[in-house]
Amino acid sequence: MTCDRLVCANCAGPVNEARCSVCRAQRARRHRDGLSAAVTPAMLLALLVALLSVALAAREMAL
Ligand SMILES: [Zn+2]
């Protein structure tokens, strides 16, 4: 996370220091973005399992 490089438009301080409510809101939003990024590998894994089951079903039909 490059959160510390952001400068707040409200208090002109680093968002990382959370000097005002705008800073805190921006920081909270960044944390949420990080969480959604962590969900993505799990979704990819689910997609892989779905593709694998389809491939196995297709192979059983071919036999
Ligand atoms: Zn601020």
N, CA, C, O and the ligand as a Tripos MOL2 file, in Angstrom:
@<TRIPOS>MOLECULE
protein
  253   251    64     0     0
PROTEIN
NO_CHARGES

@<TRIPOS>ATOM
      1 N           0.8310   -1.2010    0.0000 N.3       1 MET1
      2 CA          0.0000    0.0000    0.0000 C.3       1 MET1
      3 C           0.8740    1.2630    0.0000 C.2       1 MET1
      4 O           1.7970    1.3860    0.8060 O.2       1 MET1
      5 N           0.5770    2.1920   -0.9040 N.am      2 THR2
      6 CA          1.3000    3.4670   -0.9260 C.3       2 THR2
      7 C           0.4050    4.5530   -0.3400 C.2       2 THR2
      8 O           0.2610    5.6410   -0.8980 O.2       2 THR2
      9 N          -0.1810    4.2290    0.7840 N.am      3 CYS3
     10 CA         -1.1410    5.1170    1.4550 C.3       3 CYS3
     11 C          -0.4460    6.3740    1.9840 C.2       3 CYS3
     12 O          -1.0490    7.4460    2.0140 O.2       3 CYS3
     13 N           0.8130    6.2510    2.3990 N.am      4 ASP4
     14 CA          1.5170    7.3510    3.0630 C.3       4 ASP4
     15 C           1.8710    8.4920    2.1130 C.2       4 ASP4
     16 O           2.2180    9.5840    2.5620 O.2       4 ASP4
     17 N           1.7860    8.2510    0.8110 N.am      5 ARG5
     18 CA          2.1460    9.2980   -0.1450 C.3       5 ARG5
     19 C           0.9830   10.2190   -0.4510 C.2       5 ARG5
     20 O           1.1770   11.2770   -1.0500 O.2       5 ARG5
     21 N          -0.2180    9.8420   -0.0540 N.am      6 LEU6
     22 CA         -1.3980   10.6550   -0.3330 C.3       6 LEU6
     23 C          -1.4510   11.8670    0.5860 C.2       6 LEU6
     24 O          -1.1850   11.7670    1.7840 O.2       6 LEU6
     25 N          -1.8040   13.0290    0.0020 N.am      7 VAL7
     26 CA         -1.9780   14.2480    0.7890 C.3       7 VAL7
     27 C          -3.4590   14.6060    0.8050 C.2       7 VAL7
     28 O          -4.1170   14.6250   -0.2350 O.2       7 VAL7
     29 N          -3.9680   14.8870    1.9820 N.am      8 CYS8
     30 CA         -5.3880   15.1760    2.1480 C.3       8 CYS8
     31 C          -5.7330   16.5530    1.5530 C.2       8 CYS8
     32 O          -4.9780   17.5120    1.7100 O.2       8 CYS8
     33 N          -6.8850   16.6350    0.8700 N.am      9 ALA9
     34 CA         -7.3300   17.9060    0.2950 C.3       9 ALA9
     35 C          -7.9390   18.8100    1.3650 C.2       9 ALA9
     36 O          -8.0550   20.0180    1.1600 O.2       9 ALA9
     37 N          -8.3180   18.2500    2.4750 N.am     10 ASN10
     38 CA         -8.9980   19.0050    3.5280 C.3      10 ASN10
     39 C          -8.0120   19.6500    4.5060 C.2      10 ASN10
     40 O          -8.1200   20.8410    4.7980 O.2      10 ASN10
     41 N          -7.0480   18.8650    5.0120 N.am     11 CYS11
     42 CA         -6.1310   19.3860    6.0330 C.3      11 CYS11
     43 C          -4.7040   19.5080    5.5060 C.2      11 CYS11
     44 O          -3.8150   19.9450    6.2360 O.2      11 CYS11
     45 N          -4.4700   19.1190    4.2250 N.am     12 ALA12
     46 CA         -3.1580   19.2260    3.5730 C.3      12 ALA12
     47 C          -2.0770   18.4090    4.2880 C.2      12 ALA12
     48 O          -0.8860   18.6260    4.0650 O.2      12 ALA12
     49 N          -2.4800   17.4890    5.1300 N.am     13 GLY13
     50 CA         -1.5220   16.6080    5.7950 C.3      13 GLY13
     51 C          -1.5490   15.2330    5.1530 C.2      13 GLY13
     52 O          -2.4500   14.9260    4.3730 O.2      13 GLY13
     53 N          -0.5560   14.3950    5.4800 N.am     14 PRO14
     54 CA         -0.5560   13.0300    4.9450 C.3      14 PRO14
     55 C          -1.7800   12.2470    5.4200 C.2      14 PRO14
     56 O          -2.1150   12.2460    6.6040 O.2      14 PRO14
     57 N          -2.4380   11.5830    4.4700 N.am     15 VAL15
     58 CA         -3.6360   10.8040    4.8190 C.3      15 VAL15
     59 C          -3.3030    9.7430    5.8560 C.2      15 VAL15
     60 O          -4.1390    9.3800    6.6840 O.2      15 VAL15
     61 N          -2.0700    9.2500    5.7990 N.am     16 ASN16
     62 CA         -1.6280    8.1930    6.7030 C.3      16 ASN16
     63 C          -1.7170    8.6150    8.1680 C.2      16 ASN16
     64 O          -1.9050    7.7710    9.0440 O.2      16 ASN16
     65 N          -1.5830    9.9250    8.4430 N.am     17 GLU17
     66 CA         -1.6280   10.4110    9.8200 C.3      17 GLU17
     67 C          -3.0400   10.5970   10.3410 C.2      17 GLU17
     68 O          -3.2550   10.7290   11.5460 O.2      17 GLU17
     69 N          -4.0160   10.6080    9.4150 N.am     18 ALA18
     70 CA         -5.4350   10.6890    9.7770 C.3      18 ALA18
     71 C          -5.7320   11.8740   10.6920 C.2      18 ALA18
     72 O          -6.2770   11.7010   11.7820 O.2      18 ALA18
     73 N          -5.3700   13.0800   10.2460 N.am     19 ARG19
     74 CA         -5.5670   14.2710   11.0810 C.3      19 ARG19
     75 C          -7.0190   14.7210   11.1270 C.2      19 ARG19
     76 O          -7.4440   15.3090   12.1210 O.2      19 ARG19
     77 N          -7.7860   14.4610   10.0820 N.am     20 CYS20
     78 CA         -9.1860   14.8900   10.0580 C.3      20 CYS20
     79 C         -10.0800   13.7430    9.5870 C.2      20 CYS20
     80 O          -9.6050   12.6540    9.2660 O.2      20 CYS20
     81 N         -11.3920   14.0200    9.5530 N.am     21 SER21
     82 CA        -12.3410   12.9620    9.2080 C.3      21 SER21
     83 C         -12.1940   12.5330    7.7530 C.2      21 SER21
     84 O         -12.4360   11.3730    7.4200 O.2      21 SER21
     85 N         -11.7920   13.4760    6.8750 N.am     22 VAL22
     86 CA        -11.5960   13.1380    5.4620 C.3      22 VAL22
     87 C         -10.4420   12.1400    5.3150 C.2      22 VAL22
     88 O         -10.5280   11.1780    4.5520 O.2      22 VAL22
     89 N          -9.3710   12.3900    6.0540 N.am     23 CYS23
     90 CA         -8.2310   11.4700    6.0580 C.3      23 CYS23
     91 C          -8.6700   10.0750    6.4970 C.2      23 CYS23
     92 O          -8.3440    9.0780    5.8540 O.2      23 CYS23
     93 N          -9.4070   10.0210    7.5930 N.am     24 ARG24
     94 CA         -9.8300    8.7300    8.1320 C.3      24 ARG24
     95 C         -10.7310    7.9990    7.1490 C.2      24 ARG24
     96 O         -10.6290    6.7820    6.9940 O.2      24 ARG24
     97 N         -11.6250    8.7490    6.4780 N.am     25 ALA25
     98 CA        -12.5240    8.1410    5.5030 C.3      25 ALA25
     99 C         -11.7280    7.5720    4.3340 C.2      25 ALA25
    100 O         -12.0060    6.4710    3.8600 O.2      25 ALA25
    101 N         -10.7360    8.3340    3.8720 N.am     26 GLN26
    102 CA         -9.9160    7.8570    2.7520 C.3      26 GLN26
    103 C          -9.1180    6.6200    3.1460 C.2      26 GLN26
    104 O          -8.9790    5.6740    2.3700 O.2      26 GLN26
    105 N          -8.6030    6.6500    4.3620 N.am     27 ARG27
    106 CA         -7.8210    5.5090    4.8240 C.3      27 ARG27
    107 C          -8.6950    4.2670    4.9430 C.2      27 ARG27
    108 O          -8.2800    3.1680    4.5770 O.2      27 ARG27
    109 N          -9.9190    4.4500    5.4620 N.am     28 ALA28
    110 CA        -10.8500    3.3310    5.6010 C.3      28 ALA28
    111 C         -11.1900    2.7480    4.2330 C.2      28 ALA28
    112 O         -11.2870    1.5310    4.0720 O.2      28 ALA28
    113 N         -11.3720    3.6380    3.2450 N.am     29 ARG29
    114 CA        -11.6970    3.1680    1.8990 C.3      29 ARG29
    115 C         -10.5320    2.3640    1.3190 C.2      29 ARG29
    116 O         -10.7400    1.3640    0.6320 O.2      29 ARG29
    117 N          -9.3020    2.8110    1.6050 N.am     30 ARG30
    118 CA         -8.1130    2.0910    1.1280 C.3      30 ARG30
    119 C          -8.0650    0.6970    1.7410 C.2      30 ARG30
    120 O          -7.6990   -0.2690    1.0720 O.2      30 ARG30
    121 N          -8.4340    0.5960    3.0100 N.am     31 HIS31
    122 CA         -8.4120   -0.6980    3.6780 C.3      31 HIS31
    123 C          -9.4380   -1.6380    3.0790 C.2      31 HIS31
    124 O          -9.2050   -2.8380    2.9340 O.2      31 HIS31
    125 N         -10.6160   -1.0450    2.7230 N.am     32 ARG32
    126 CA        -11.6450   -1.8670    2.0750 C.3      32 ARG32
    127 C         -11.1580   -2.3680    0.7280 C.2      32 ARG32
    128 O         -11.4040   -3.5200    0.3690 O.2      32 ARG32
    129 N         -10.4590   -1.5050   -0.0310 N.am     33 ASP33
    130 CA         -9.9180   -1.9080   -1.3300 C.3      33 ASP33
    131 C          -8.9500   -3.0790   -1.1590 C.2      33 ASP33
    132 O          -8.9310   -4.0040   -1.9710 O.2      33 ASP33
    133 N          -8.1510   -3.0280   -0.1000 N.am     34 GLY34
    134 CA         -7.2110   -4.1070    0.1770 C.3      34 GLY34
    135 C          -7.9300   -5.4090    0.4450 C.2      34 GLY34
    136 O          -7.4820   -6.4690    0.0060 O.2      34 GLY34
    137 N          -9.0390   -5.3440    1.1620 N.am     35 LEU35
    138 CA         -9.8190   -6.5360    1.4660 C.3      35 LEU35
    139 C         -10.4090   -7.1280    0.1950 C.2      35 LEU35
    140 O         -10.3780   -8.3450    0.0080 O.2      35 LEU35
    141 N         -10.9450   -6.2820   -0.6820 N.am     36 SER36
    142 CA        -11.5450   -6.7930   -1.9160 C.3      36 SER36
    143 C         -10.4770   -7.4050   -2.8060 C.2      36 SER36
    144 O         -10.7630   -8.3350   -3.5610 O.2      36 SER36
    145 N          -9.2520   -6.9000   -2.7310 N.am     37 ALA37
    146 CA         -8.1550   -7.4720   -3.5040 C.3      37 ALA37
    147 C          -7.7800   -8.8400   -2.9640 C.2      37 ALA37
    148 O          -7.3150   -9.6960   -3.7170 O.2      37 ALA37
    149 N          -7.9760   -9.0590   -1.6610 N.am     38 ALA38
    150 CA         -7.6580  -10.3420   -1.0600 C.3      38 ALA38
    151 C          -8.6960  -11.3880   -1.4130 C.2      38 ALA38
    152 O          -8.4130  -12.5850   -1.3630 O.2      38 ALA38
    153 N          -9.8940  -10.9510   -1.7680 N.am     39 VAL39
    154 CA        -10.9780  -11.8830   -2.1190 C.3      39 VAL39
    155 C         -10.7360  -12.4680   -3.5010 C.2      39 VAL39
    156 O         -11.1330  -13.6010   -3.7730 O.2      39 VAL39
    157 N         -10.0860  -11.7040   -4.3800 N.am     40 THR40
    158 CA         -9.9270  -12.1060   -5.7820 C.3      40 THR40
    159 C          -9.2680  -13.4810   -5.9810 C.2      40 THR40
    160 O          -9.7640  -14.2590   -6.7960 O.2      40 THR40
    161 N          -8.1770  -13.8180   -5.2760 N.am     41 PRO41
    162 CA         -7.6030  -15.1670   -5.4630 C.3      41 PRO41
    163 C          -8.5830  -16.2730   -5.1210 C.2      41 PRO41
    164 O          -8.5860  -17.3170   -5.7730 O.2      41 PRO41
    165 N          -9.4220  -16.0640   -4.1010 N.am     42 ALA42
    166 CA        -10.4260  -17.0640   -3.7400 C.3      42 ALA42
    167 C         -11.4390  -17.2340   -4.8630 C.2      42 ALA42
    168 O         -11.8770  -18.3480   -5.1490 O.2      42 ALA42
    169 N         -11.8080  -16.1280   -5.4980 N.am     43 MET43
    170 CA        -12.7430  -16.1940   -6.6160 C.3      43 MET43
    171 C         -12.1160  -16.9140   -7.7950 C.2      43 MET43
    172 O         -12.7850  -17.6810   -8.4880 O.2      43 MET43
    173 N         -10.8220  -16.6680   -8.0260 N.am     44 LEU44
    174 CA        -10.1080  -17.3500   -9.1090 C.3      44 LEU44
    175 C         -10.0670  -18.8510   -8.8520 C.2      44 LEU44
    176 O         -10.2280  -19.6530   -9.7720 O.2      44 LEU44
    177 N          -9.8500  -19.2230   -7.5900 N.am     45 LEU45
    178 CA         -9.8050  -20.6380   -7.2180 C.3      45 LEU45
    179 C         -11.1610  -21.2910   -7.4670 C.2      45 LEU45
    180 O         -11.2280  -22.4070   -7.9830 O.2      45 LEU45
    181 N         -12.2430  -20.6000   -7.1030 N.am     46 ALA46
    182 CA        -13.5900  -21.1130   -7.3270 C.3      46 ALA46
    183 C         -13.8480  -21.3050   -8.8170 C.2      46 ALA46
    184 O         -14.4520  -22.2950   -9.2300 O.2      46 ALA46
    185 N         -13.3880  -20.3540   -9.6160 N.am     47 LEU47
    186 CA        -13.5470  -20.4360  -11.0730 C.3      47 LEU47
    187 C         -12.7800  -21.6320  -11.6240 C.2      47 LEU47
    188 O         -13.2610  -22.3310  -12.5160 O.2      47 LEU47
    189 N         -11.5770  -21.8630  -11.0830 N.am     48 LEU48
    190 CA        -10.7430  -22.9870  -11.5150 C.3      48 LEU48
    191 C         -11.4360  -24.3150  -11.2060 C.2      48 LEU48
    192 O         -11.4450  -25.2260  -12.0350 O.2      48 LEU48
    193 N         -12.0190  -24.4170   -9.9980 N.am     49 VAL49
    194 CA        -12.7230  -25.6420   -9.5950 C.3      49 VAL49
    195 C         -13.9160  -25.8790  -10.5050 C.2      49 VAL49
    196 O         -14.1900  -27.0150  -10.8920 O.2      49 VAL49
    197 N         -14.6330  -24.8020  -10.8520 N.am     50 ALA50
    198 CA        -15.7920  -24.9150  -11.7370 C.3      50 ALA50
    199 C         -15.3610  -25.4140  -13.1120 C.2      50 ALA50
    200 O         -16.0020  -26.2910  -13.6900 O.2      50 ALA50
    201 N         -14.2720  -24.8510  -13.6310 N.am     51 LEU51
    202 CA        -13.7660  -25.2760  -14.9450 C.3      51 LEU51
    203 C         -13.3270  -26.7380  -14.9160 C.2      51 LEU51
    204 O         -13.5520  -27.4870  -15.8660 O.2      51 LEU51
    205 N         -12.6970  -27.1300  -13.8070 N.am     52 LEU52
    206 CA        -12.2200  -28.5090  -13.6640 C.3      52 LEU52
    207 C         -13.3870  -29.4860  -13.6570 C.2      52 LEU52
    208 O         -13.3200  -30.5420  -14.2860 O.2      52 LEU52
    209 N         -14.4620  -29.1350  -12.9420 N.am     53 SER53
    210 CA        -15.6210  -30.0240  -12.8800 C.3      53 SER53
    211 C         -16.2940  -30.1370  -14.2470 C.2      53 SER53
    212 O         -16.7900  -31.2030  -14.6120 O.2      53 SER53
    213 N         -16.3100  -29.0510  -14.9930 N.am     54 VAL54
    214 CA        -16.8710  -29.0760  -16.3520 C.3      54 VAL54
    215 C         -16.0220  -29.9600  -17.2440 C.2      54 VAL54
    216 O         -16.5530  -30.7230  -18.0520 O.2      54 VAL54
    217 N         -14.6910  -29.8620  -17.1030 N.am     55 ALA55
    218 CA        -13.7860  -30.6670  -17.9120 C.3      55 ALA55
    219 C         -13.9540  -32.1510  -17.5870 C.2      55 ALA55
    220 O         -13.9300  -32.9900  -18.4870 O.2      55 ALA55
    221 N         -14.1230  -32.4770  -16.2990 N.am     56 LEU56
    222 CA        -14.3110  -33.8760  -15.8980 C.3      56 LEU56
    223 C         -15.6350  -34.4100  -16.4320 C.2      56 LEU56
    224 O         -15.7040  -35.5520  -16.8860 O.2      56 LEU56
    225 N         -16.6890  -33.5890  -16.3820 N.am     57 ALA57
    226 CA        -17.9980  -33.9960  -16.8910 C.3      57 ALA57
    227 C         -17.9200  -34.2440  -18.3920 C.2      57 ALA57
    228 O         -18.5040  -35.2030  -18.8960 O.2      57 ALA57
    229 N         -17.2060  -33.3920  -19.0990 N.am     58 ALA58
    230 CA        -17.0610  -33.5490  -20.5530 C.3      58 ALA58
    231 C         -16.2980  -34.8280  -20.8710 C.2      58 ALA58
    232 O         -16.6090  -35.5050  -21.8510 O.2      58 ALA58
    233 N         -15.3050  -35.1660  -20.0560 N.am     59 ARG59
    234 CA        -14.5230  -36.3720  -20.3010 C.3      59 ARG59
    235 C         -15.3650  -37.6320  -20.0570 C.2      59 ARG59
    236 O         -15.2330  -38.6260  -20.7710 O.2      59 ARG59
    237 N         -16.2410  -37.5720  -19.0250 N.am     60 GLU60
    238 CA        -17.1060  -38.7300  -18.7470 C.3      60 GLU60
    239 C         -18.1080  -38.9400  -19.8670 C.2      60 GLU60
    240 O         -18.4780  -40.0740  -20.1720 O.2      60 GLU60
    241 N         -18.5530  -37.8310  -20.4900 N.am     61 MET61
    242 CA        -19.4870  -37.9410  -21.6100 C.3      61 MET61
    243 C         -18.8000  -38.5400  -22.8290 C.2      61 MET61
    244 O         -19.4310  -39.2400  -23.6210 O.2      61 MET61
    245 N         -17.5080  -38.2680  -22.9790 N.am     62 ALA62
    246 CA        -16.7630  -38.7500  -24.1460 C.3      62 ALA62
    247 C         -16.5070  -40.2610  -24.0460 C.2      62 ALA62
    248 O         -16.4080  -40.9590  -25.0550 O.2      62 ALA62
    249 N         -16.4020  -40.7460  -22.7940 N.am     63 LEU63
    250 CA        -16.1050  -42.1740  -22.6060 C.3      63 LEU63
    251 C         -17.2880  -43.0750  -22.9380 C.2      63 LEU63
    252 O         -17.1840  -44.2960  -22.8270 O.2      63 LEU63
    253 ZN         -7.2270   15.4190    6.2970 Zn       64 ZN64
@<TRIPOS>BOND
     1     1     2 1
     2     2     3 1
     3     3     4 2
     4     3     5 am
     5     5     6 1
     6     6     7 1
     7     7     8 2
     8     7     9 am
     9     9    10 1
    10    10    11 1
    11    11    12 2
    12    11    13 am
    13    13    14 1
    14    14    15 1
    15    15    16 2
    16    15    17 am
    17    17    18 1
    18    18    19 1
    19    19    20 2
    20    19    21 am
    21    21    22 1
    22    22    23 1
    23    23    24 2
    24    23    25 am
    25    25    26 1
    26    26    27 1
    27    27    28 2
    28    27    29 am
    29    29    30 1
    30    30    31 1
    31    31    32 2
    32    31    33 am
    33    33    34 1
    34    34    35 1
    35    35    36 2
    36    35    37 am
    37    37    38 1
    38    38    39 1
    39    39    40 2
    40    39    41 am
    41    41    42 1
    42    42    43 1
    43    43    44 2
    44    43    45 am
    45    45    46 1
    46    46    47 1
    47    47    48 2
    48    47    49 am
    49    49    50 1
    50    50    51 1
    51    51    52 2
    52    51    53 am
    53    53    54 1
    54    54    55 1
    55    55    56 2
    56    55    57 am
    57    57    58 1
    58    58    59 1
    59    59    60 2
    60    59    61 am
    61    61    62 1
    62    62    63 1
    63    63    64 2
    64    63    65 am
    65    65    66 1
    66    66    67 1
    67    67    68 2
    68    67    69 am
    69    69    70 1
    70    70    71 1
    71    71    72 2
    72    71    73 am
    73    73    74 1
    74    74    75 1
    75    75    76 2
    76    75    77 am
    77    77    78 1
    78    78    79 1
    79    79    80 2
    80    79    81 am
    81    81    82 1
    82    82    83 1
    83    83    84 2
    84    83    85 am
    85    85    86 1
    86    86    87 1
    87    87    88 2
    88    87    89 am
    89    89    90 1
    90    90    91 1
    91    91    92 2
    92    91    93 am
    93    93    94 1
    94    94    95 1
    95    95    96 2
    96    95    97 am
    97    97    98 1
    98    98    99 1
    99    99   100 2
   100    99   101 am
   101   101   102 1
   102   102   103 1
   103   103   104 2
   104   103   105 am
   105   105   106 1
   106   106   107 1
   107   107   108 2
   108   107   109 am
   109   109   110 1
   110   110   111 1
   111   111   112 2
   112   111   113 am
   113   113   114 1
   114   114   115 1
   115   115   116 2
   116   115   117 am
   117   117   118 1
   118   118   119 1
   119   119   120 2
   120   119   121 am
   121   121   122 1
   122   122   123 1
   123   123   124 2
   124   123   125 am
   125   125   126 1
   126   126   127 1
   127   127   128 2
   128   127   129 am
   129   129   130 1
   130   130   131 1
   131   131   132 2
   132   131   133 am
   133   133   134 1
   134   134   135 1
   135   135   136 2
   136   135   137 am
   137   137   138 1
   138   138   139 1
   139   139   140 2
   140   139   141 am
   141   141   142 1
   142   142   143 1
   143   143   144 2
   144   143   145 am
   145   145   146 1
   146   146   147 1
   147   147   148 2
   148   147   149 am
   149   149   150 1
   150   150   151 1
   151   151   152 2
   152   151   153 am
   153   153   154 1
   154   154   155 1
   155   155   156 2
   156   155   157 am
   157   157   158 1
   158   158   159 1
   159   159   160 2
   160   159   161 am
   161   161   162 1
   162   162   163 1
   163   163   164 2
   164   163   165 am
   165   165   166 1
   166   166   167 1
   167   167   168 2
   168   167   169 am
   169   169   170 1
   170   170   171 1
   171   171   172 2
   172   171   173 am
   173   173   174 1
   174   174   175 1
   175   175   176 2
   176   175   177 am
   177   177   178 1
   178   178   179 1
   179   179   180 2
   180   179   181 am
   181   181   182 1
   182   182   183 1
   183   183   184 2
   184   183   185 am
   185   185   186 1
   186   186   187 1
   187   187   188 2
   188   187   189 am
   189   189   190 1
   190   190   191 1
   191   191   192 2
   192   191   193 am
   193   193   194 1
   194   194   195 1
   195   195   196 2
   196   195   197 am
   197   197   198 1
   198   198   199 1
   199   199   200 2
   200   199   201 am
   201   201   202 1
   202   202   203 1
   203   203   204 2
   204   203   205 am
   205   205   206 1
   206   206   207 1
   207   207   208 2
   208   207   209 am
   209   209   210 1
   210   210   211 1
   211   211   212 2
   212   211   213 am
   213   213   214 1
   214   214   215 1
   215   215   216 2
   216   215   217 am
   217   217   218 1
   218   218   219 1
   219   219   220 2
   220   219   221 am
   221   221   222 1
   222   222   223 1
   223   223   224 2
   224   223   225 am
   225   225   226 1
   226   226   227 1
   227   227   228 2
   228   227   229 am
   229   229   230 1
   230   230   231 1
   231   231   232 2
   232   231   233 am
   233   233   234 1
   234   234   235 1
   235   235   236 2
   236   235   237 am
   237   237   238 1
   238   238   239 1
   239   239   240 2
   240   239   241 am
   241   241   242 1
   242   242   243 1
   243   243   244 2
   244   243   245 am
   245   245   246 1
   246   246   247 1
   247   247   248 2
   248   247   249 am
   249   249   250 1
   250   250   251 1
   251   251   252 2
@<TRIPOS>SUBSTRUCTURE
     1 MET1         2 RESIDUE 1 A MET
     2 THR2         6 RESIDUE 1 A THR
     3 CYS3        10 RESIDUE 1 A CYS
     4 ASP4        14 RESIDUE 1 A ASP
     5 ARG5        18 RESIDUE 1 A ARG
     6 LEU6        22 RESIDUE 1 A LEU
     7 VAL7        26 RESIDUE 1 A VAL
     8 CYS8        30 RESIDUE 1 A CYS
     9 ALA9        34 RESIDUE 1 A ALA
    10 ASN10       38 RESIDUE 1 A ASN
    11 CYS11       42 RESIDUE 1 A CYS
    12 ALA12       46 RESIDUE 1 A ALA
    13 GLY13       50 RESIDUE 1 A GLY
    14 PRO14       54 RESIDUE 1 A PRO
    15 VAL15       58 RESIDUE 1 A VAL
    16 ASN16       62 RESIDUE 1 A ASN
    17 GLU17       66 RESIDUE 1 A GLU
    18 ALA18       70 RESIDUE 1 A ALA
    19 ARG19       74 RESIDUE 1 A ARG
    20 CYS20       78 RESIDUE 1 A CYS
    21 SER21       82 RESIDUE 1 A SER
    22 VAL22       86 RESIDUE 1 A VAL
    23 CYS23       90 RESIDUE 1 A CYS
    24 ARG24       94 RESIDUE 1 A ARG
    25 ALA25       98 RESIDUE 1 A ALA
    26 GLN26      102 RESIDUE 1 A GLN
    27 ARG27      106 RESIDUE 1 A ARG
    28 ALA28      110 RESIDUE 1 A ALA
    29 ARG29      114 RESIDUE 1 A ARG
    30 ARG30      118 RESIDUE 1 A ARG
    31 HIS31      122 RESIDUE 1 A HIS
    32 ARG32      126 RESIDUE 1 A ARG
    33 ASP33      130 RESIDUE 1 A ASP
    34 GLY34      134 RESIDUE 1 A GLY
    35 LEU35      138 RESIDUE 1 A LEU
    36 SER36      142 RESIDUE 1 A SER
    37 ALA37      146 RESIDUE 1 A ALA
    38 ALA38      150 RESIDUE 1 A ALA
    39 VAL39      154 RESIDUE 1 A VAL
    40 THR40      158 RESIDUE 1 A THR
    41 PRO41      162 RESIDUE 1 A PRO
    42 ALA42      166 RESIDUE 1 A ALA
    43 MET43      170 RESIDUE 1 A MET
    44 LEU44      174 RESIDUE 1 A LEU
    45 LEU45      178 RESIDUE 1 A LEU
    46 ALA46      182 RESIDUE 1 A ALA
    47 LEU47      186 RESIDUE 1 A LEU
    48 LEU48      190 RESIDUE 1 A LEU
    49 VAL49      194 RESIDUE 1 A VAL
    50 ALA50      198 RESIDUE 1 A ALA
    51 LEU51      202 RESIDUE 1 A LEU
    52 LEU52      206 RESIDUE 1 A LEU
    53 SER53      210 RESIDUE 1 A SER
    54 VAL54      214 RESIDUE 1 A VAL
    55 ALA55      218 RESIDUE 1 A ALA
    56 LEU56      222 RESIDUE 1 A LEU
    57 ALA57      226 RESIDUE 1 A ALA
    58 ALA58      230 RESIDUE 1 A ALA
    59 ARG59      234 RESIDUE 1 A ARG
    60 GLU60      238 RESIDUE 1 A GLU
    61 MET61      242 RESIDUE 1 A MET
    62 ALA62      246 RESIDUE 1 A ALA
    63 LEU63      250 RESIDUE 1 A LEU
    64 ZN64       253 GROUP 0 **** ****
